[in-house]
């Protein structure tokens, strides 16, 4: 649609109460957590497309991110099984230069909920940080997330360095611009296009 010319600009970044209330209301009325997530993903896709068309700008992307995080806080309990974390360790981070963390956080949440111990290194994670954490957790699997076509190059470097230093460590890559072909080219062991896929891959590695 069109830019709302009467709305304050930049928008109030603290105003995420609407998302909070709507998430609770949806859960109370029996909407499934995964359905709520799907709806939010559609919203994020829409705001991304508007951004591409210069109809909204970075503050709106931030607002959307804050709203989605508010929703995810309510959904988190539904993804936790209470199962003892014993399947293995999963080290995850968004690659160097990249600050997008919503998809990465979702993967963390779902993997943890499926019984894995998750070590989440956050965003803008340099290769050396991954190497350091792997050397202290030699039995882990690593997950890398990238949301920018530019940071996919950093992702590729990180995969190469991990494989140079720790050939036995398995690496899963994912994020909107990453494809199966790109994952293979980078030398990653697997490509996850969604959090559940990441869980399935981890289970396969275990088998
Ligand atoms: Co940014 N941004 N952003 N942004 N942003 C995109 C990614 C963009 C596509 C928007 C657009 O132009 N249409 C575009 C990238 C273009 C490109 O590279 N081709 C873009 C840009 C350009 C930028 C900036 C450069 C803007 C600027 O400053 N001019 C800037 C870069 C900052 C940086 O990182 N250095 C920037 C900044 C931001 C905000 C900080 C404002 C904010 C992020 C806040 C945050 O994450 N805390 C933001 C947002 C919100 C977006 C969009 C709108 C939404 C991203 C998102 O959270 N999606 C995004 C548009 C879009 O993606 N359509 C966009 C929802 C999330 C659940 O999906 O992360 O894809 P996603 O994760 C999925 C899967 O990919 C998968 O599972 C998830 C669930 O299905 N997955 C994995 C992800 N990681 C995985 C790992 C796995 C397995 C699966 O295994 C390890």
Boltz pocket constraint, residues with backbone or C-beta under 6 A from the ligand:
constraints:
  - pocket:
      binder: B
      contacts: [[A, 41], [A, 44], [A, 45], [A, 46], [A, 47], [A, 48], [A, 49], [A, 51], [A, 52], [A, 58], [A, 61], [A, 62], [A, 64], [A, 65], [A, 92], [A, 97], [A, 98], [A, 99], [A, 100], [A, 101], [A, 102], [A, 103], [A, 104], [A, 106], [A, 107], [A, 142], [A, 143], [A, 144], [A, 145], [A, 146], [A, 147], [A, 148], [A, 149], [A, 150], [A, 172], [A, 173], [A, 174], [A, 175], [A, 176], [A, 177], [A, 191], [A, 192], [A, 193], [A, 194], [A, 195], [A, 198]]
      max_distance: 6.0
